[in-house]
């Protein structure tokens, strides 16, 4: 869908799965609630709790990527087919090395794909061979998750499966594509079953890549800003304590002793199996299941301070500050855009969040991270701020997963700051890259976690 330049095919594809990304659907989804409980409670919080005993700093850029990837792939493919990068640090790091290592070489394949392919056949390579090898491995991993999700759907016809294991997005898209191909009829040009699976896997890869990468960047910078402001952390925790059920660990509940867990607390070396939901032993002192909080996405989403923190981080540190291209529509008359008339059809134009978010008339002191601006603004000013807010784009090509992104980021932040305080151990290289997707230059942010007294 993301590579579809024309509006009509893009709109047709988008309608295939828009409903499962709708806010109302997500807020009441028992499957997403189960996934959030599993990833945050059983994987992330125990890992952070373990870190408080030995007091090592945690690379939250890497951790947030793992947590976001686990939630996104579990929602797309089901818990049993999704990743478990939160617990398996080596597998997560291996995946991120593959994924991030390709990004300096995307220009030629995207802008002149036919020329790039032709010259490669002639022995002239614009893109190093390791990029192709990384792409092959990443695509193979996604295809395996698709195959595993398909097997879950087959089992679900005769056996009962948990709601969290149901591959929501995969099932929705597979059903829609089958219907589309059935309506088109069979013939020489009809795709084979293998081609249909590749089409499905290609779409799913776009969703998981867009879903985990941008969320991990935003979460990294949100933790960076909060870790410099202990008083704001305390204010946020007071707001979080109003939630029912509470996200607090209960001091009255027992903790699972280390002796009841596997004797090995170190993840094994990364293998292809690690990409999927391998259950690795958590660290010592993991809260028992009865002590773990439960998530009410609708209630968390309604918290005003948490919402302001998320919006301001997305404004000041947009994960994608780069240009979002659009094609002027076909027609006999030139079109007008932002006061510029006479634009012919078929011209690529673009806008970018970086510039829009720094309009001083709308966002005074735009370089300052000031979340209170979203709560202090009057009704008219707030509408203008929302109109210029472009972290997820707008219109028919607005990010289809924006609601899922906001809900998962808020749930992660809520769970952390209900139970922990944070401080910066090392923020060297935290400046955002000057690129389409703006990750920290050092690919790291070291944060110390301490349990709340």
C-alpha positions as CSV (number, residue, x, y, z in Angstrom):
1,X,0.0,0.0,0.0
2,X,2.8,2.5,0.9
3,X,4.3,2.3,-2.6
4,X,1.0,2.7,-4.5
5,X,1.4,6.1,-6.2
6,X,-2.2,6.3,-7.6
7,X,-5.0,7.2,-5.3
8,X,-7.6,4.6,-6.4
9,X,-5.6,1.4,-5.8
10,X,-4.3,2.8,-2.6
11,X,-7.8,3.6,-1.4
12,X,-9.0,0.1,-2.3
13,X,-6.1,-1.6,-0.4
14,X,-6.5,0.7,2.6
15,X,-10.2,-0.2,3.0
16,X,-9.3,-3.8,3.3
17,X,-8.0,-3.4,6.8
18,X,-9.0,0.1,8.0
19,X,-11.6,-1.3,10.4
20,X,-9.1,-3.3,12.5
21,X,-7.0,-0.1,13.0
22,X,-9.9,2.0,14.0
23,X,-9.7,3.6,17.5
24,X,-13.0,2.2,18.7
25,X,-12.1,-1.3,17.6
26,X,-8.6,-1.1,19.2
27,X,-9.9,0.4,22.5
28,X,-12.4,-2.5,23.0
29,X,-10.3,-5.3,21.5
30,X,-9.8,-8.1,24.0
31,X,-7.1,-9.5,21.8
32,X,-5.1,-6.3,22.0
33,X,-5.6,-6.2,25.7
34,X,-4.2,-9.8,26.0
35,X,-1.3,-8.9,23.7
36,X,-0.5,-5.8,25.8
37,X,-0.6,-7.8,29.0
38,X,1.7,-10.4,27.6
39,X,4.3,-8.2,26.1
40,X,4.4,-5.5,28.8
41,X,3.6,-7.5,31.9
42,X,5.4,-10.8,31.2
43,X,8.3,-9.4,29.2
44,X,9.1,-5.7,29.6
45,X,8.3,-5.0,33.3
46,X,10.2,-8.1,34.6
47,X,13.2,-7.0,32.5
48,X,13.1,-3.5,34.0
49,X,12.5,-4.8,37.5
50,X,15.6,-7.0,37.1
51,X,17.6,-4.0,36.0
52,X,16.8,-2.1,39.2
53,X,18.5,-4.7,41.3
54,X,21.9,-4.6,39.5
55,X,21.4,-1.0,38.5
56,X,22.7,-1.3,34.9
57,X,21.7,1.3,32.4
58,X,19.3,0.1,29.8
59,X,19.5,1.0,26.1
60,X,15.9,2.1,25.8
61,X,16.1,2.7,22.0
62,X,16.8,-1.0,21.6
63,X,14.3,-2.0,24.3
64,X,11.5,0.1,22.9
65,X,12.1,-1.3,19.4
66,X,11.7,-4.8,20.8
67,X,8.6,-4.0,22.8
68,X,7.0,-2.2,19.9
69,X,7.9,-4.9,17.5
70,X,6.4,-7.6,19.8
71,X,3.1,-5.7,20.1
72,X,2.8,-4.9,16.4
73,X,3.7,-8.4,15.2
74,X,1.4,-10.0,17.8
75,X,-1.5,-7.8,16.7
76,X,-0.7,-8.6,13.0
77,X,0.2,-12.3,13.3
78,X,-0.9,-13.4,16.8
79,X,1.2,-13.9,19.9
80,X,2.3,-17.4,18.9
81,X,3.5,-16.2,15.5
82,X,4.9,-12.8,16.5
83,X,8.3,-11.9,17.7
84,X,9.7,-12.0,21.3
85,X,12.4,-9.4,21.0
86,X,11.7,-7.9,24.5
87,X,13.2,-10.9,26.2
88,X,15.6,-12.0,23.5
89,X,18.0,-9.1,23.3
90,X,20.4,-10.9,20.9
91,X,17.7,-11.6,18.4
92,X,16.4,-8.0,18.7
93,X,19.9,-6.6,18.1
94,X,20.5,-8.8,15.1
95,X,17.2,-7.7,13.6
96,X,17.9,-4.0,14.2
97,X,21.4,-4.4,12.7
98,X,19.8,-5.9,9.5
99,X,17.0,-3.3,9.4
100,X,19.0,-0.2,10.1
101,X,22.0,-1.2,8.0
102,X,20.0,-0.8,4.8
103,X,18.8,2.7,5.2
104,X,21.7,4.6,3.7
105,X,21.1,2.8,0.4
106,X,17.4,3.3,-0.2
107,X,17.5,6.2,-2.6
108,X,18.4,4.4,-5.9
109,X,16.0,1.4,-5.5
110,X,13.2,3.8,-4.6
111,X,13.7,6.6,-7.1
112,X,15.1,4.7,-10.1
113,X,14.3,1.0,-9.5
114,X,14.4,-0.1,-13.1
115,X,17.7,1.6,-13.8
116,X,19.2,0.2,-10.5
117,X,18.0,-3.3,-11.4
118,X,19.3,-3.1,-15.0
119,X,22.7,-1.8,-14.0
120,X,23.0,-4.5,-11.3
121,X,22.6,-7.1,-14.0
122,X,25.4,-5.4,-15.9
123,X,27.6,-5.7,-12.9
124,X,27.3,-2.1,-11.8
125,X,25.9,-2.0,-8.2
126,X,24.6,1.2,-6.6
127,X,23.7,-0.9,-3.5
128,X,26.1,-3.1,-1.7
129,X,25.5,-6.9,-1.7
130,X,25.0,-7.0,2.1
131,X,21.9,-4.8,1.7
132,X,20.3,-7.4,-0.6
133,X,21.3,-10.2,1.9
134,X,19.7,-8.2,4.7
135,X,16.5,-7.7,2.7
136,X,16.4,-11.4,1.9
137,X,16.6,-12.3,5.6
138,X,14.1,-9.7,6.8
139,X,11.6,-10.8,4.1
140,X,12.1,-14.5,4.9
141,X,11.4,-13.8,8.6
142,X,8.2,-11.9,7.7
143,X,7.1,-14.7,5.3
144,X,7.6,-17.2,8.1
145,X,5.4,-15.2,10.4
146,X,2.8,-15.2,7.6
147,X,3.1,-19.0,7.3
148,X,2.8,-19.4,11.0
149,X,-0.3,-17.1,11.1
150,X,-1.8,-19.1,8.3
151,X,-1.3,-22.3,10.3
152,X,-3.0,-20.7,13.3
153,X,-6.0,-19.9,11.2
154,X,-6.1,-23.5,9.9
155,X,-6.1,-24.8,13.5
156,X,-8.8,-22.3,14.5
157,X,-11.2,-24.1,12.2
158,X,-11.2,-27.1,14.5
159,X,-9.6,-26.1,17.8
160,X,-10.1,-23.2,20.2
161,X,-7.3,-20.7,20.3
162,X,-6.7,-17.7,22.6
163,X,-7.8,-14.3,21.5
164,X,-4.2,-13.1,21.6
165,X,-3.1,-15.8,19.2
166,X,-5.6,-14.8,16.6
167,X,-3.7,-13.0,13.7
168,X,-6.1,-10.1,13.4
169,X,-4.5,-8.0,10.6
170,X,-3.3,-11.0,8.7
171,X,-6.7,-12.7,8.7
172,X,-8.4,-9.5,7.7
173,X,-6.1,-8.8,4.8
174,X,-6.0,-12.5,3.6
175,X,-9.8,-12.7,3.5
176,X,-10.0,-9.3,1.6
177,X,-7.4,-10.3,-1.0
178,X,-9.1,-13.7,-1.6
179,X,-12.4,-11.9,-2.1
180,X,-10.7,-9.5,-4.5
181,X,-9.1,-12.3,-6.6
182,X,-12.3,-14.3,-6.6
183,X,-14.2,-11.3,-8.0
184,X,-11.5,-10.8,-10.7
185,X,-12.0,-14.4,-11.8
186,X,-9.4,-16.9,-12.9
187,X,-7.3,-16.7,-16.0
188,X,-3.7,-16.6,-17.3
189,X,-3.1,-13.4,-15.4
190,X,-4.5,-14.6,-12.1
191,X,-1.9,-14.8,-9.3
192,X,-0.9,-18.3,-8.2
193,X,-1.3,-19.2,-4.5
194,X,2.4,-18.5,-4.0
195,X,2.1,-15.1,-5.6
196,X,-0.9,-14.3,-3.4
197,X,1.1,-15.2,-0.3
198,X,4.0,-13.0,-1.4
199,X,1.6,-10.1,-2.0
200,X,0.2,-10.6,1.5
201,X,3.6,-10.9,3.0
202,X,4.8,-7.7,1.3
203,X,1.9,-5.8,2.7
204,X,2.4,-7.2,6.2
205,X,6.1,-6.3,6.1
206,X,5.2,-2.7,5.4
207,X,2.9,-2.7,8.4
208,X,5.4,-4.2,10.9
209,X,8.2,-2.0,9.7
210,X,6.2,1.2,9.9
211,X,4.7,0.1,13.2
212,X,7.7,-0.7,15.3
213,X,10.4,1.7,13.9
214,X,8.5,5.0,14.4
215,X,7.1,4.0,17.8
216,X,10.5,3.1,19.2
217,X,11.9,6.5,18.1
218,X,9.1,8.4,19.7
219,X,9.3,6.4,22.9
220,X,13.0,6.9,23.1
221,X,12.7,10.7,23.0
222,X,9.7,10.7,25.4
223,X,11.8,8.8,27.9
224,X,14.7,11.2,27.2
225,X,12.5,14.3,28.0
226,X,10.9,12.8,31.1
227,X,14.2,11.5,32.5
228,X,15.4,15.1,32.7
229,X,12.2,16.2,34.7
230,X,11.6,14.3,37.9
231,X,8.8,16.6,38.9
232,X,6.9,15.9,35.7
233,X,7.4,12.2,36.3
234,X,5.8,12.6,39.6
235,X,2.9,14.5,38.1
236,X,2.4,11.8,35.5
237,X,2.4,9.1,38.1
238,X,-0.3,10.9,40.1
239,X,-2.4,10.9,36.9
240,X,-1.6,7.2,36.3
241,X,-2.7,6.3,39.8
242,X,-6.2,7.4,39.0
243,X,-6.6,4.4,36.6
244,X,-8.8,1.5,37.6
245,X,-7.6,-1.1,37.5
246,X,-4.3,0.2,38.7
247,X,-1.1,-0.5,36.8
248,X,0.9,-0.8,40.0
249,X,2.8,-3.8,41.1
250,X,1.1,-5.0,44.3
251,X,3.4,-5.2,47.3
252,X,1.0,-7.8,48.8
253,X,1.5,-10.2,46.0
254,X,4.3,-12.8,46.0
255,X,7.3,-12.6,43.7
256,X,8.3,-15.7,41.7
257,X,11.6,-16.8,43.1
258,X,14.6,-17.4,40.9
259,X,14.7,-21.1,41.8
260,X,11.3,-21.7,40.2
261,X,12.6,-20.4,36.9
262,X,15.1,-21.8,34.5
263,X,18.7,-21.7,35.8
264,X,19.8,-19.8,32.7
265,X,18.9,-16.2,32.6
266,X,20.9,-15.3,29.5
267,X,19.3,-15.4,26.1
268,X,20.8,-17.9,23.6
269,X,22.6,-16.7,20.5
270,X,20.2,-15.4,17.9
271,X,18.9,-17.9,15.4
272,X,16.1,-17.9,12.9
273,X,13.8,-19.4,15.6
274,X,14.4,-16.4,17.8
275,X,12.5,-14.2,15.5
276,X,9.3,-15.9,16.6
277,X,7.7,-16.1,20.0
278,X,10.3,-18.2,21.8
279,X,9.6,-18.1,25.6
280,X,12.8,-17.2,27.3
281,X,13.2,-17.3,31.0
282,X,12.8,-13.9,32.6
283,X,15.1,-12.5,35.2
284,X,14.9,-13.2,38.9
285,X,12.2,-11.7,41.0
286,X,9.5,-11.5,38.4
287,X,6.1,-10.6,39.8
288,X,3.6,-13.4,39.8
289,X,0.7,-13.2,37.4
290,X,-1.6,-12.2,40.1
291,X,0.6,-9.1,40.9
292,X,0.6,-7.9,37.3
293,X,-1.5,-4.9,36.2
294,X,-4.2,-5.1,33.6
295,X,-4.7,-2.6,30.8
296,X,-7.7,-0.6,30.0
297,X,-6.7,1.1,26.7
298,X,-9.7,3.4,26.6
299,X,-9.0,4.8,30.1
300,X,-5.3,5.2,29.4
301,X,-6.0,6.9,26.1
302,X,-8.2,9.5,27.9
303,X,-5.5,10.7,30.4
304,X,-4.8,14.4,29.5
305,X,-1.2,14.7,30.7
306,X,-0.1,11.5,29.1
307,X,-1.8,12.5,25.9
308,X,0.0,15.9,25.9
309,X,3.4,14.2,26.5
310,X,2.8,12.0,23.5
311,X,1.7,14.8,21.2
312,X,4.6,17.1,22.2
313,X,7.2,14.4,21.7
314,X,5.7,13.6,18.2
315,X,5.8,17.3,17.4
316,X,9.3,18.1,18.7
317,X,10.9,14.8,17.8
318,X,8.9,13.5,14.8
319,X,10.1,10.0,13.9
320,X,9.6,10.8,10.2
321,X,10.4,14.5,9.7
322,X,11.2,14.0,6.0
323,X,9.0,14.8,3.0
324,X,5.8,12.9,2.4
325,X,5.3,12.7,-1.4
326,X,2.0,13.1,-3.2
327,X,1.1,13.1,-6.9
328,X,-1.0,15.9,-8.3
329,X,-4.3,14.4,-9.6
330,X,-4.9,13.7,-13.3
331,X,-7.3,16.0,-15.0
332,X,-7.7,18.6,-17.7
333,X,-7.2,21.5,-15.4
334,X,-4.1,22.4,-13.4
335,X,-4.6,22.2,-9.7
336,X,-3.9,24.6,-6.8
337,X,-2.0,23.7,-3.7
338,X,-1.4,26.0,-0.7
339,X,-2.1,29.1,-2.8
340,X,0.2,27.9,-5.7
341,X,-1.9,27.7,-8.8
342,X,-1.1,26.1,-12.2
343,X,0.4,22.8,-11.0
344,X,0.0,20.2,-13.8
345,X,-1.1,16.7,-13.3
346,X,1.4,14.0,-12.4
347,X,3.8,16.2,-10.5
348,X,5.2,15.0,-7.2
349,X,4.8,17.4,-4.4
350,X,5.5,17.0,-0.7
351,X,5.2,18.4,2.8
352,X,7.2,17.5,5.9
353,X,6.4,17.4,9.6
354,X,9.7,19.0,10.5
355,X,8.7,22.3,8.9
356,X,5.1,22.2,9.8
357,X,5.9,21.5,13.5
358,X,8.2,24.5,13.6
359,X,5.7,27.2,12.6
360,X,6.3,29.8,15.3
361,X,2.9,31.4,14.7
362,X,1.2,28.1,15.8
363,X,3.9,26.6,18.1
364,X,5.6,29.5,20.0
365,X,9.2,28.5,20.9
366,X,9.0,25.5,18.5
367,X,12.4,24.1,19.5
368,X,11.3,23.8,23.1
369,X,9.7,20.5,24.3
370,X,6.7,22.0,26.2
371,X,3.8,19.5,26.7
372,X,1.7,22.0,28.6
373,X,1.1,23.9,25.3
374,X,-1.4,21.2,24.4
375,X,-3.3,21.6,27.7
376,X,-3.2,25.4,28.0
377,X,-4.3,26.2,24.4
378,X,-7.8,27.6,23.9
379,X,-10.3,25.9,21.7
380,X,-9.4,27.8,18.5
381,X,-5.7,27.6,19.1
382,X,-5.9,23.9,19.8
383,X,-7.7,23.4,16.5
384,X,-5.0,25.3,14.7
385,X,-2.2,23.2,16.4
386,X,-4.0,20.0,15.5
387,X,-4.3,21.2,11.9
388,X,-0.5,21.7,11.7
389,X,0.3,18.6,13.6
390,X,1.5,16.1,10.9
391,X,3.3,13.3,12.7
392,X,1.0,10.8,11.1
393,X,0.2,12.8,7.9
394,X,-3.4,13.6,7.0
395,X,-6.1,12.8,4.5
396,X,-6.5,9.6,2.6
397,X,-2.8,8.7,3.1
398,X,-2.7,9.4,6.8
399,X,-0.9,6.6,8.7
400,X,-3.3,3.7,8.9
401,X,-1.8,2.5,12.1
402,X,-1.8,5.8,14.0
403,X,-4.3,4.7,16.6
404,X,-2.5,1.5,17.3
405,X,0.8,3.5,17.6
406,X,-0.7,5.9,20.1
407,X,-2.4,3.2,22.2
408,X,0.7,1.1,22.5
409,X,3.0,4.0,23.2
410,X,0.7,5.3,26.0
411,X,0.4,1.8,27.5
412,X,4.2,1.4,27.6
413,X,4.8,4.8,29.1
414,X,1.9,4.3,31.6
415,X,3.3,0.9,32.8
416,X,6.8,2.3,33.2
417,X,6.0,5.5,35.1
418,X,3.5,3.9,37.4
419,X,6.2,1.6,38.7
420,X,9.5,3.3,38.0
421,X,11.4,6.5,37.9
422,X,14.0,7.1,35.2
423,X,17.2,9.1,34.9
424,X,19.8,9.5,32.1
425,X,22.9,7.5,32.4
426,X,24.4,8.4,28.9
427,X,22.7,10.4,26.1
428,X,25.8,10.7,23.9
429,X,24.7,10.8,20.3
430,X,21.0,11.3,21.1
431,X,20.7,14.0,18.4
432,X,18.3,12.9,15.7
433,X,19.7,12.0,12.2
434,X,18.9,14.4,9.4
435,X,17.1,11.9,7.3
436,X,13.6,10.8,6.3
437,X,13.4,8.6,9.4
438,X,15.2,10.4,12.2
439,X,16.6,7.9,14.7
440,X,19.2,8.8,17.4
441,X,22.6,9.2,15.7
442,X,24.2,6.8,18.2
443,X,21.2,4.3,18.1
444,X,21.2,4.3,21.8
445,X,19.9,6.1,25.0
446,X,21.1,4.7,28.3
447,X,18.5,5.1,31.0
448,X,18.6,3.9,34.7
449,X,15.3,2.7,36.2
450,X,14.4,2.7,39.9
451,X,11.3,1.4,41.5
452,X,8.9,3.9,43.0
453,X,9.1,4.0,46.8
